[in-house]
Amino acid sequence: MIELLFVACLSTAPNECQERSMLYTDVTPMACMMGAQPELAKWVNQHPNMRISSWKCQMVQTAEKEA
């Protein structure tokens, strides 16, 4: 599974940011990298008060982590 991980910040308060992600089960890491910008543009159009400050594609870590 591939995760498109991005940081979204409020346009009016650039220090107010949250990590968000989109999960893909049927794409390669390269396909994620190539398709990320159009997907993020759609997301920003649906959330006009937000902007994307950074993003990356990565493999989802399925191993359990200690709390």
C-alpha positions in Angstrom: 0.0 0.0 0.0 1.3 3.5 -0.9 0.5 6.6 1.1 0.5 10.2 -0.3 1.4 12.1 2.8 1.0 15.9 2.8 1.1 18.8 5.1 -1.9 21.2 4.7 -1.8 24.7 6.3 -4.5 27.3 6.7 -4.0 30.0 4.0 -4.7 32.8 6.6 -2.5 31.2 9.3 0.5 29.4 7.7 1.6 28.1 11.1 -1.6 26.1 11.6 -0.8 22.9 9.8 -2.0 19.3 9.8 -0.6 16.1 8.3 -3.1 14.4 6.0 -2.8 11.4 3.8 -4.4 9.5 0.9 -4.0 5.7 0.7 -3.6 3.8 -2.6 -3.7 0.0 -2.9 -3.2 -0.3 -6.6 -0.3 2.1 -7.6 3.4 1.9 -7.5 5.5 4.5 -5.7 6.5 6.0 -9.1 2.8 6.3 -10.1 2.1 8.0 -6.8 4.8 10.6 -7.5 3.6 11.2 -11.0 -0.1 11.5 -9.9 0.4 13.4 -6.7 0.2 17.0 -8.0 -3.2 16.5 -9.8 -4.6 14.8 -6.7 -3.4 17.5 -4.4 -4.8 20.2 -6.8 -8.2 18.5 -6.6 -7.9 18.4 -2.8 -7.0 22.1 -2.6 -10.0 23.0 -4.9 -12.2 21.2 -2.4 -10.5 23.0 0.6 -10.0 26.6 -0.7 -8.9 27.9 2.7 -5.9 25.5 2.8 -2.6 25.2 1.0 -0.2 22.3 0.7 3.3 23.1 2.2 4.9 19.7 1.4 4.1 16.2 0.3 5.7 12.8 -0.3 4.8 9.3 -1.4 5.9 6.4 0.8 5.2 2.8 1.6 2.7 2.3 4.4 4.3 0.9 7.5 2.0 -2.0 8.6 4.1 -3.1 11.6 2.7 -2.2 15.0 4.4 0.6 16.9 4.8 0.9 20.6 2.7 3.6 22.2 
